């Protein structure tokens, strides 16, 4: 018994020590050089150790499969890193006037719509290692048909990462992708305030807060990740139904922290 206790304590202490050192390296790397290789190396080692240390019940074969999958996903994510900017805005005017016109036409329908998605993308699967949740992307729309859906994302590998209009078809990356859609009551004035804020973000510029997924910090006001953005809009409109610092909000928080039952579940759909 003592042997297993000491082994568990050693793994726990090793994990905490590594996390502390990793975060320190990452902060300095981001401050001094956005694409510094130490970021890539630290992220790789951190994620591998996360699997090894936290999945002790897995067999050796299962761990090998996890690590192979991890490297495949990391390869895709690392290839995409040079497009991301953690300190400055790289995206601007990505939303069209037509999108805003459609959004304003929905002011009187009484709802905004929160969409949670499991895209099965490499980034989504990596994020799930930390969140331990299936749904790892959040979006917001102003119409029930989701024609005005927006969020922060990687720009579909075609546009600078940041604020973009979204379509359900964008969410399918691998078999098993799915979405959940919820409705939240909102007055015309509340919806108008959210749309005005999106117009401001679109006009001023923005970037996807990749580093914020780990550091829980934004270096500029308009640098956000998806759930941070959705919660920010709800707070701006005065309809945030749970209290949490924006940088700490995860997609599933919108459901799991809905203690007052503000959300109306509409449907879950496989893509």
Buried (B, 14 or more C-beta within 10 A) or exposed (E): EEEEEEEEEEBEEEBEEBBEEBBEBBBEBBEEEBEBEBBBEBBBEBBBBBBBBEEEEBEEEEBEEBBEBBEEBBEBBBEBBEBBBBEEBBBBEBBEEEBBEBBBEBBEBEBBBBBBBBBBBBBBBBBBBBBEBBBBBBBBBBBEEBBBBBBBBBBEEEBBBBBBBBEBEBBBBEEEBBBBBBBBEBBEEBBBBBBBBBBEBBEEBBBBBBBBBBBBBBBBEBBBBBBBBBBBBBBBBEBBBBEBEBBEBBBBBBBEBBEEEBBEEBEEEEB
